[in-house]
């Protein structure tokens, strides 16, 4: 059974998507269990990277509760570096 995301997680994901677009990056896929959220996609460009982790870990990452080193240690498909600086940023 997949953990269910909270409204707070969805808001944090939406805010990350806004920061991704403002930075001029392609989108990011957030994958937890069987669920995915695609954030920061504009102009039909496919996402450039995927971050896969348990929902609670993704929530902590989006909340700014993980260091850059901890974020880099998560499972990334694609280049993580452009996105790590945006995770949890105000």
N, C-alpha and C positions, 0 to 999 in steps of 0.2 A: 504494500500500500504506500502510495506517495504522500509525503507531507503536504498539507494544504497551505498555500501562501496566505499571508495576512494583507489587509489593506495597507498597512505600513510598508511591507515589502514591496507591494505594487507601486506605491508612491516613490520609494527610494529608487526602484528600477526606472520609473518614468523620469525622475530627476537626473539619473545617470545618462539616460538617453538624450536629454537636453544638453548635458555637458559634452557628450560625444559629438553631437551635431555642431555645437558652438565651437568645438576644437577642430572641426573639419575632418573628423575621422569617419571611417565607415562603421557600420553598426557592429554590435556585439551580441552574441547569443549567450544567454544565461541558462544553463541546464541543471536541473535538480531532479533526480529520479527519472520518471517518465515525462516530466513537464519541462517546457522551455518558455522563455520570454526573449523576444528579440527587441533590443533597444537601440535607439540612435540611427534608425534606417530612414534615409531620405532619397528621393530621386531614383528609386528602384535599384539602387546599388546593393548587392548582397552583403551580408555581414562579413567582416574580415577576420574575426576571431570568435572563439567559443571559450567560455569559462564554465567548467563543470565541477560542482561540489554539492554536498548535502545542503538543503534549504537553510538550515540554521547557520552554516558557514557562509553561504552567500549573503544572508541577512547581515551577519557581522561585518563582512567585507563592504557591503554597500553603506553600512552605518559608520564606517571609518574606524572600526575596532580592530583592524589588522594592519600590521606594518607592511611596508613595501616588500620586505623579504618574505613575510608570511604569505602575502598575495602572490608573489612569484612562485612560491612552492605549491600553489594549487594547480589543478589540472587545466592546462591551457592548450587549445588547439589554435595555432596561429600565433602571431606576435603579441605577447602580453604587455610589453613595455609601454606602448602608447596609452593603454587603458589603466594601468596600475596607478598612474598619477591622478587619474580622474575619480578613482573609487573613493567614496566617502568625502570628497571635496565639497566645500560649501559654495 
